[in-house]
Amino acid sequence: MEKQIESSFIVLVKKTICEIKKDPECTIDSIRDDMHILDDIGFDSLQLLDFVLRIEEVFDIEFDFEDFDYSHFNSIETFTRFTVKHIKAFS
């Protein structure tokens, strides 16, 4: 069940990435789960901030930035796992 939840969340994360990138070549299918959010996706600092704020809005959560780490952006999958754990911790 948890894997299914993560898969659904990954789709929402990818959709959010595409909305922020505003690139017609950016599609849910073109983003791999192992892509690095900064290096592969190419977010600049403002896009990254927009991404985090939108994820908070989409999942109705608020990240504690003391728990937030650069390593959470190592991949879409890593960020999704971090988000799911965060949601579970505050449910």
N, CA, C and O atoms as a GROMACS GRO file, in nm:
protein
  364
    1MET      N    1   0.084  -0.121   0.000
    1MET     CA    2   0.000   0.000   0.000
    1MET      C    3   0.088   0.126   0.000
    1MET      O    4   0.059   0.223  -0.071
    2GLU      N    5   0.194   0.124   0.080
    2GLU     CA    6   0.281   0.242   0.088
    2GLU      C    7   0.345   0.272  -0.048
    2GLU      O    8   0.358   0.389  -0.085
    3LYS      N    9   0.384   0.170  -0.121
    3LYS     CA   10   0.444   0.188  -0.253
    3LYS      C   11   0.343   0.253  -0.348
    3LYS      O   12   0.380   0.336  -0.432
    4GLN      N   13   0.216   0.215  -0.335
    4GLN     CA   14   0.111   0.272  -0.419
    4GLN      C   15   0.092   0.420  -0.386
    4GLN      O   16   0.072   0.502  -0.475
    5ILE      N   17   0.098   0.453  -0.258
    5ILE     CA   18   0.086   0.594  -0.216
    5ILE      C   19   0.202   0.674  -0.272
    5ILE      O   20   0.183   0.783  -0.326
    6GLU      N   21   0.323   0.619  -0.259
    6GLU     CA   22   0.440   0.688  -0.312
    6GLU      C   23   0.429   0.709  -0.463
    6GLU      O   24   0.466   0.814  -0.514
    7SER      N   25   0.378   0.610  -0.535
    7SER     CA   26   0.362   0.622  -0.680
    7SER      C   27   0.266   0.735  -0.715
    7SER      O   28   0.291   0.811  -0.809
    8SER      N   29   0.158   0.747  -0.641
    8SER     CA   30   0.062   0.856  -0.664
    8SER      C   31   0.125   0.991  -0.633
    8SER      O   32   0.103   1.088  -0.705
    9PHE      N   33   0.203   0.996  -0.527
    9PHE     CA   34   0.269   1.120  -0.489
    9PHE      C   35   0.374   1.159  -0.592
    9PHE      O   36   0.391   1.277  -0.623
   10ILE      N   37   0.445   1.060  -0.646
   10ILE     CA   38   0.547   1.089  -0.748
   10ILE      C   39   0.482   1.157  -0.869
   10ILE      O   40   0.540   1.250  -0.925
   11VAL      N   41   0.366   1.112  -0.909
   11VAL     CA   42   0.296   1.173  -1.022
   11VAL      C   43   0.264   1.319  -0.990
   11VAL      O   44   0.281   1.406  -1.076
   12LEU      N   45   0.217   1.346  -0.870
   12LEU     CA   46   0.186   1.485  -0.831
   12LEU      C   47   0.311   1.570  -0.825
   12LEU      O   48   0.308   1.688  -0.863
   13VAL      N   49   0.421   1.514  -0.778
   13VAL     CA   50   0.547   1.588  -0.773
   13VAL      C   51   0.594   1.620  -0.915
   13VAL      O   52   0.636   1.732  -0.943
   14LYS      N   53   0.587   1.523  -1.004
   14LYS     CA   54   0.626   1.546  -1.144
   14LYS      C   55   0.537   1.650  -1.211
   14LYS      O   56   0.586   1.735  -1.286
   15LYS      N   57   0.409   1.643  -1.183
   15LYS     CA   58   0.316   1.741  -1.240
   15LYS      C   59   0.351   1.882  -1.192
   15LYS      O   60   0.348   1.977  -1.270
   16THR      N   61   0.385   1.893  -1.065
   16THR     CA   62   0.424   2.022  -1.009
   16THR      C   63   0.552   2.073  -1.074
   16THR      O   64   0.563   2.192  -1.104
   17ILE      N   65   0.647   1.984  -1.095
   17ILE     CA   66   0.772   2.022  -1.161
   17ILE      C   67   0.743   2.078  -1.300
   17ILE      O   68   0.798   2.182  -1.338
   18CYS      N   69   0.659   2.011  -1.376
   18CYS     CA   70   0.626   2.056  -1.512
   18CYS      C   71   0.556   2.191  -1.511
   18CYS      O   72   0.580   2.275  -1.598
   19GLU      N   73   0.470   2.212  -1.414
   19GLU     CA   74   0.400   2.341  -1.404
   19GLU      C   75   0.500   2.454  -1.378
   19GLU      O   76   0.485   2.563  -1.433
   20ILE      N   77   0.600   2.428  -1.297
   20ILE     CA   78   0.699   2.530  -1.264
   20ILE      C   79   0.795   2.553  -1.382
   20ILE      O   80   0.829   2.667  -1.412
   21LYS      N   81   0.837   2.446  -1.448
   21LYS     CA   82   0.932   2.458  -1.559
   21LYS      C   83   0.872   2.532  -1.678
   21LYS      O   84   0.944   2.602  -1.749
   22LYS      N   85   0.743   2.518  -1.701
   22LYS     CA   86   0.675   2.582  -1.814
   22LYS      C   87   0.748   2.554  -1.945
   22LYS      O   88   0.762   2.641  -2.031
   23ASP      N   89   0.794   2.431  -1.958
   23ASP     CA   90   0.865   2.386  -2.078
   23ASP      C   91   0.779   2.281  -2.146
   23ASP      O   92   0.745   2.180  -2.084
   24PRO      N   93   0.742   2.302  -2.272
   24PRO     CA   94   0.655   2.206  -2.340
   24PRO      C   95   0.714   2.065  -2.348
   24PRO      O   96   0.641   1.968  -2.362
   25GLU      N   97   0.847   2.054  -2.339
   25GLU     CA   98   0.911   1.923  -2.342
   25GLU      C   99   0.909   1.854  -2.206
   25GLU      O  100   0.941   1.735  -2.196
   26CYS      N  101   0.873   1.926  -2.104
   26CYS     CA  102   0.866   1.869  -1.968
   26CYS      C  103   0.728   1.805  -1.950
   26CYS      O  104   0.626   1.873  -1.943
   27THR      N  105   0.728   1.672  -1.944
   27THR     CA  106   0.604   1.598  -1.922
   27THR      C  107   0.627   1.499  -1.808
   27THR      O  108   0.740   1.469  -1.772
   28ILE      N  109   0.519   1.451  -1.753
   28ILE     CA  110   0.529   1.352  -1.645
   28ILE      C  111   0.610   1.232  -1.693
   28ILE      O  112   0.688   1.175  -1.618
   29ASP      N  113   0.591   1.194  -1.818
   29ASP     CA  114   0.662   1.078  -1.873
   29ASP      C  115   0.810   1.106  -1.900
   29ASP      O  116   0.891   1.014  -1.903
   30SER      N  117   0.845   1.233  -1.920
   30SER     CA  118   0.985   1.265  -1.951
   30SER      C  119   1.072   1.277  -1.825
   30SER      O  120   1.195   1.283  -1.834
   31ILE      N  121   1.009   1.279  -1.709
   31ILE     CA  122   1.082   1.291  -1.583
   31ILE      C  123   1.095   1.153  -1.520
   31ILE      O  124   0.996   1.087  -1.490
   32ARG      N  125   1.221   1.110  -1.502
   32ARG     CA  126   1.246   0.981  -1.437
   32ARG      C  127   1.247   0.999  -1.286
   32ARG      O  128   1.281   1.106  -1.234
   33ASP      N  129   1.211   0.894  -1.216
   33ASP     CA  130   1.207   0.898  -1.069
   33ASP      C  131   1.344   0.922  -1.008
   33ASP      O  132   1.355   0.973  -0.897
   34ASP      N  133   1.451   0.885  -1.081
   34ASP     CA  134   1.586   0.899  -1.028
   34ASP      C  135   1.652   1.033  -1.063
   34ASP      O  136   1.769   1.054  -1.032
   35MET      N  137   1.578   1.122  -1.128
   35MET     CA  138   1.636   1.252  -1.167
   35MET      C  139   1.657   1.341  -1.045
   35MET      O  140   1.571   1.351  -0.957
   36HIS      N  141   1.773   1.406  -1.044
   36HIS     CA  142   1.807   1.501  -0.937
   36HIS      C  143   1.728   1.629  -0.962
   36HIS      O  144   1.726   1.681  -1.074
   37ILE      N  145   1.663   1.679  -0.859
   37ILE     CA  146   1.572   1.793  -0.877
   37ILE      C  147   1.648   1.920  -0.918
   37ILE      O  148   1.595   2.000  -0.995
   38LEU      N  149   1.768   1.938  -0.868
   38LEU     CA  150   1.843   2.058  -0.907
   38LEU      C  151   1.929   2.034  -1.030
   38LEU      O  152   1.925   2.112  -1.125
   39ASP      N  153   2.006   1.928  -1.029
   39ASP     CA  154   2.102   1.905  -1.138
   39ASP      C  155   2.036   1.862  -1.268
   39ASP      O  156   2.070   1.913  -1.374
   40ASP      N  157   1.943   1.768  -1.261
   40ASP     CA  158   1.880   1.715  -1.382
   40ASP      C  159   1.759   1.797  -1.427
   40ASP      O  160   1.742   1.823  -1.546
   41ILE      N  161   1.677   1.836  -1.333
   41ILE     CA  162   1.559   1.917  -1.366
   41ILE      C  163   1.600   2.059  -1.398
   41ILE      O  164   1.543   2.124  -1.486
   42GLY      N  165   1.700   2.108  -1.326
   42GLY     CA  166   1.755   2.241  -1.355
   42GLY      C  167   1.683   2.356  -1.287
   42GLY      O  168   1.682   2.468  -1.338
   43PHE      N  169   1.623   2.330  -1.173
   43PHE     CA  170   1.558   2.439  -1.100
   43PHE      C  171   1.662   2.540  -1.052
   43PHE      O  172   1.770   2.503  -1.004
   44ASP      N  173   1.630   2.668  -1.067
   44ASP     CA  174   1.710   2.770  -1.003
   44ASP      C  175   1.654   2.792  -0.862
   44ASP      O  176   1.558   2.725  -0.824
   45SER      N  177   1.710   2.883  -0.786
   45SER     CA  178   1.669   2.898  -0.646
   45SER      C  179   1.523   2.942  -0.632
   45SER      O  180   1.454   2.897  -0.540
   46LEU      N  181   1.476   3.028  -0.720
   46LEU     CA  182   1.336   3.073  -0.712
   46LEU      C  183   1.240   2.961  -0.750
   46LEU      O  184   1.134   2.946  -0.688
   47GLN      N  185   1.276   2.884  -0.850
   47GLN     CA  186   1.192   2.770  -0.889
   47GLN      C  187   1.189   2.665  -0.778
   47GLN      O  188   1.085   2.603  -0.754
   48LEU      N  189   1.301   2.646  -0.712
   48LEU     CA  190   1.307   2.549  -0.603
   48LEU      C  191   1.216   2.593  -0.488
   48LEU      O  192   1.142   2.512  -0.432
   49LEU      N  193   1.222   2.720  -0.454
   49LEU     CA  194   1.135   2.772  -0.349
   49LEU      C  195   0.988   2.758  -0.389
   49LEU      O  196   0.906   2.716  -0.308
   50ASP      N  197   0.956   2.792  -0.512
   50ASP     CA  198   0.820   2.776  -0.564
   50ASP      C  199   0.776   2.630  -0.556
   50ASP      O  200   0.663   2.600  -0.517
   51PHE      N  201   0.866   2.539  -0.592
   51PHE     CA  202   0.838   2.396  -0.587
   51PHE      C  203   0.802   2.352  -0.445
   51PHE      O  204   0.701   2.286  -0.424
   52VAL      N  205   0.885   2.388  -0.350
   52VAL     CA  206   0.861   2.347  -0.211
   52VAL      C  207   0.729   2.405  -0.160
   52VAL      O  208   0.652   2.335  -0.094
   53LEU      N  209   0.703   2.531  -0.190
   53LEU     CA  210   0.578   2.593  -0.145
   53LEU      C  211   0.456   2.528  -0.209
   53LEU      O  212   0.354   2.509  -0.144
   54ARG      N  213   0.466   2.495  -0.337
   54ARG     CA  214   0.354   2.428  -0.405
   54ARG      C  215   0.331   2.288  -0.349
   54ARG      O  216   0.216   2.246  -0.332
   55ILE      N  217   0.438   2.216  -0.319
   55ILE     CA  218   0.423   2.082  -0.261
   55ILE      C  219   0.355   2.093  -0.126
   55ILE      O  220   0.268   2.012  -0.093
   56GLU      N  221   0.394   2.192  -0.047
   56GLU     CA  222   0.327   2.212   0.082
   56GLU      C  223   0.178   2.237   0.062
   56GLU      O  224   0.095   2.186   0.136
   57GLU      N  225   0.146   2.315  -0.039
   57GLU     CA  226   0.005   2.346  -0.068
   57GLU      C  227  -0.070   2.223  -0.118
   57GLU      O  228  -0.181   2.194  -0.073
   58VAL      N  229  -0.010   2.150  -0.213
   58VAL     CA  230  -0.074   2.032  -0.273
   58VAL      C  231  -0.104   1.927  -0.166
   58VAL      O  232  -0.212   1.868  -0.166
   59PHE      N  233  -0.008   1.904  -0.076
   59PHE     CA  234  -0.024   1.798   0.023
   59PHE      C  235  -0.072   1.850   0.158
   59PHE      O  236  -0.082   1.775   0.255
   60ASP      N  237  -0.103   1.981   0.164
   60ASP     CA  238  -0.153   2.043   0.287
   60ASP      C  239  -0.062   2.012   0.406
   60ASP      O  240  -0.106   1.964   0.510
   61ILE      N  241   0.067   2.041   0.386
   61ILE     CA  242   0.167   2.019   0.490
   61ILE      C  243   0.255   2.143   0.503
   61ILE      O  244   0.250   2.232   0.419
   62GLU      N  245   0.333   2.146   0.606
   62GLU     CA  246   0.433   2.251   0.623
   62GLU      C  247   0.563   2.185   0.665
   62GLU      O  248   0.570   2.122   0.770
   63PHE      N  249   0.665   2.200   0.581
   63PHE     CA  250   0.794   2.140   0.613
   63PHE      C  251   0.863   2.218   0.724
   63PHE      O  252   0.856   2.341   0.728
   64ASP      N  253   0.928   2.146   0.812
   64ASP     CA  254   1.014   2.207   0.912
   64ASP      C  255   1.151   2.217   0.847
   64ASP      O  256   1.216   2.115   0.822
   65PHE      N  257   1.195   2.337   0.818
   65PHE     CA  258   1.319   2.353   0.743
   65PHE      C  259   1.443   2.313   0.822
   65PHE      O  260   1.551   2.304   0.765
   66GLU      N  261   1.429   2.288   0.951
   66GLU     CA  262   1.540   2.233   1.028
   66GLU      C  263   1.561   2.086   0.993
   66GLU      O  264   1.672   2.035   1.006
   67ASP      N  265   1.456   2.018   0.947
   67ASP     CA  266   1.465   1.878   0.906
   67ASP      C  267   1.495   1.865   0.757
   67ASP      O  268   1.524   1.756   0.707
   68PHE      N  269   1.486   1.975   0.687
   68PHE     CA  270   1.504   1.977   0.542
   68PHE      C  271   1.653   1.975   0.510
   68PHE      O  272   1.733   2.041   0.576
   69ASP      N  273   1.690   1.897   0.408
   69ASP     CA  274   1.831   1.884   0.374
   69ASP      C  275   1.846   1.879   0.222
   69ASP      O  276   1.757   1.832   0.151
   70TYR      N  277   1.959   1.926   0.174
   70TYR     CA  278   1.987   1.923   0.030
   70TYR      C  279   1.974   1.782  -0.027
   70TYR      O  280   1.934   1.765  -0.142
   71SER      N  281   2.006   1.682   0.053
   71SER     CA  282   2.000   1.543   0.006
   71SER      C  283   1.858   1.499  -0.030
   71SER      O  284   1.841   1.401  -0.103
   72HIS      N  285   1.757   1.568   0.019
   72HIS     CA  286   1.620   1.534  -0.016
   72HIS      C  287   1.590   1.561  -0.164
   72HIS      O  288   1.490   1.513  -0.217
   73PHE      N  289   1.677   1.638  -0.228
   73PHE     CA  290   1.660   1.669  -0.370
   73PHE      C  291   1.743   1.577  -0.460
   73PHE      O  292   1.754   1.601  -0.580
   74ASN      N  293   1.804   1.472  -0.403
   74ASN     CA  294   1.887   1.380  -0.480
   74ASN      C  295   1.810   1.311  -0.592
   74ASN      O  296   1.868   1.274  -0.694
   75SER      N  297   1.681   1.294  -0.572
   75SER     CA  298   1.596   1.237  -0.678
   75SER      C  299   1.451   1.268  -0.647
   75SER      O  300   1.415   1.305  -0.535
   76ILE      N  301   1.368   1.252  -0.748
   76ILE     CA  302   1.224   1.269  -0.731
   76ILE      C  303   1.176   1.169  -0.626
   76ILE      O  304   1.095   1.202  -0.539
   77GLU      N  305   1.227   1.047  -0.636
   77GLU     CA  306   1.187   0.941  -0.544
   77GLU      C  307   1.229   0.973  -0.399
   77GLU      O  308   1.152   0.951  -0.306
   78THR      N  309   1.349   1.023  -0.382
   78THR     CA  310   1.397   1.060  -0.247
   78THR      C  311   1.311   1.171  -0.188
   78THR      O  312   1.272   1.164  -0.071
   79PHE      N  313   1.281   1.272  -0.268
   79PHE     CA  314   1.199   1.382  -0.220
   79PHE      C  315   1.058   1.333  -0.185
   79PHE      O  316   1.000   1.375  -0.085
   80THR      N  317   1.005   1.244  -0.267
   80THR     CA  318   0.871   1.190  -0.242
   80THR      C  319   0.869   1.110  -0.112
   80THR      O  320   0.777   1.124  -0.031
   81ARG      N  321   0.971   1.025  -0.091
   81ARG     CA  322   0.978   0.948   0.034
   81ARG      C  323   0.985   1.040   0.154
   81ARG      O  324   0.919   1.016   0.256
   82PHE      N  325   1.065   1.146   0.144
   82PHE     CA  326   1.075   1.244   0.253
   82PHE      C  327   0.938   1.308   0.280
   82PHE      O  328   0.898   1.324   0.395
   83THR      N  329   0.868   1.343   0.174
   83THR     CA  330   0.736   1.406   0.188
   83THR      C  331   0.636   1.310   0.252
   83THR      O  332   0.561   1.350   0.342
   84VAL      N  333   0.633   1.185   0.207
   84VAL     CA  334   0.541   1.086   0.263
   84VAL      C  335   0.570   1.064   0.411
   84VAL      O  336   0.478   1.058   0.492
   85LYS      N  337   0.697   1.052   0.448
   85LYS     CA  338   0.733   1.036   0.589
   85LYS      C  339   0.690   1.156   0.672
   85LYS      O  340   0.644   1.143   0.785
   86HIS      N  341   0.706   1.273   0.613
   86HIS     CA  342   0.667   1.397   0.682
   86HIS      C  343   0.515   1.398   0.705
   86HIS      O  344   0.469   1.435   0.813
   87ILE      N  345   0.440   1.359   0.606
   87ILE     CA  346   0.294   1.353   0.619
   87ILE      C  347   0.254   1.254   0.727
   87ILE      O  348   0.168   1.284   0.811
   88LYS      N  349   0.316   1.137   0.724
   88LYS     CA  350   0.283   1.033   0.823
   88LYS      C  351   0.317   1.078   0.965
   88LYS      O  352   0.245   1.047   1.059
   89ALA      N  353   0.426   1.151   0.979
   89ALA     CA  354   0.469   1.196   1.113
   89ALA      C  355   0.370   1.294   1.173
   89ALA      O  356   0.359   1.304   1.296
   90PHE      N  357   0.298   1.366   1.089
   90PHE     CA  358   0.206   1.468   1.140
   90PHE      C  359   0.060   1.431   1.119
   90PHE      O  360  -0.028   1.515   1.134
   91SER      N  361   0.035   1.305   1.086
   91SER     CA  362  -0.104   1.259   1.068
   91SER      C  363  -0.162   1.211   1.199
   91SER      O  364  -0.277   1.168   1.203
   0.00000   0.00000   0.00000
